[in-house]
Amino acid sequence: MSLDLFSVTVMTAIVALTAAGIFVVETLRRRDTGAGRLWAVGYLCGTATTFAYISWASGIGGSVAIAIGNASFALTPAFIWLGNRRFNDRPIGRPAVIVAVLTIATFVATVVRVPVDGSWGGWTVMVVTIVGLFAVGGIEALRRPMGRVGNARLFAIVLLAAAVYYAARLVAFVWNGPEGDFFATWFGSVSANIATVVLTMVAVVVTSILRSTKSATHRFEWLSENGVAADGVMLSGTYRDALRDVAERASWRQDLLSVVVVGVDGMEEMAAAFGTDATDELAAQWRRSVRRHAPASAFVGEDGDATMSVCVVSGTAAEARRQAAAIYRGCIDDLAGNPTGLLPIVGVGVALTETVGYDPEVLLNAARAAAQRASRSLEASVLFGGIEDGGAPRA
């Protein structure tokens, strides 16, 4: 069975439109303003490319249609690269300028050369551009922290495979010419459209998974290589190990140890109403605030999706309350100035070894229960946990 160019181009357009449409709808539903939005724009550019080429294949638009298609094609890996940089929390200002220059160069080269060289005019400029953009996009996907995610490595393979394919296509074009049998058989427009369909489907699936990976509840764990997240907060496992060690040593000396749990309520509702990027910003600000306002001798760690824990040696129960109150006030002040304008409910619970003993789990359970009560209380923002909260008598 032989496939004509128009039929294959239509097939590619249908696949690209369906995949891009699903991704864009999900982006709008999530109110995503980060990497997902840039990837969505890239997929829309890919859709615009196929429609521009269909227009040219139908005899509409001439060189302008080809130029629009080539420029849109260059923008597809460009926005994927920018999305990858945003995913890694790296600046995109200068790369955006580079993208603009390369896109304009691709458009102008096509408009100028098509009347002279036919439909392949300006094609080499476009291919050099997309090979470079696919390559840097793949390299960015391998860069940490994104590179620590397994699906990101698969995404990098897809992008680098696209770069290799179009580089080979460019070599075949220069060596054999667009009318040569070798180029037409292995690297012609039909085979390129089939490769585009495969790459598009894989890329959409992978980027959808990546976007879900970087959420308010998971975005910090994959940033870590040594048990401490990039913002200086201990991961849950690291914190528990440290708490276990400190509690054991404090029990030998009968030092007063306090565990402060800081919880926030309403994040899920805010994410549904305002998007995950807004809650991501809130979560990042909240984590920074707890760490900033905790005593310098304390250590701070994750205790769940919406709770953090601080362990500190206190002289008296009154001192423990003052320390917890300082953390609460600092969090409220910092969150009130957040650019999102959103303010979650903050509750702080304190568990003391003189009340519930030195068992780390009992301390954490008591502080969690107190923090939950505090978040629902109109009278107190900081509450102490007792034996009934810890679930065990005093050690």
Buried (B, 14 or more C-beta within 10 A) or exposed (E): EEEEEEEBBBBBBEBBBBBBBEBBEBBEEBBBBBBBBBBBBBBBBBBBBBBBBBBBBEEEBBBBBBBBBBBBBBBBBBBBBBBBBBBBBEEBEEBBEBBEEBBEBBBBBBBBBBEEBEBBBBBBBBBBBBBBBBBBBBBBBBBEBBBBBEBBBBBBBBBBBBBBBBBEBBEBBEEBEBEBEEBBEEBBBBBBBBBBBEBBBBBBBBBBBBBBBBBBBEBBBBBBEEBBBBEEBBBBEBBBBBBBEBBEEBBEEEBBBBBBBBBBBBBEEBBEEBBBBBBBBBBBBBBBBBBEBBBEEBBBBBBEBBBBBBBBBBEEBEBBBBBBBBBBBBBBEBBEEBEBEBBBEBBBBBBBBBBBBBBBBBBBBBBBBBBBBBBEEEEEBBBBBBBEBBEEEBE
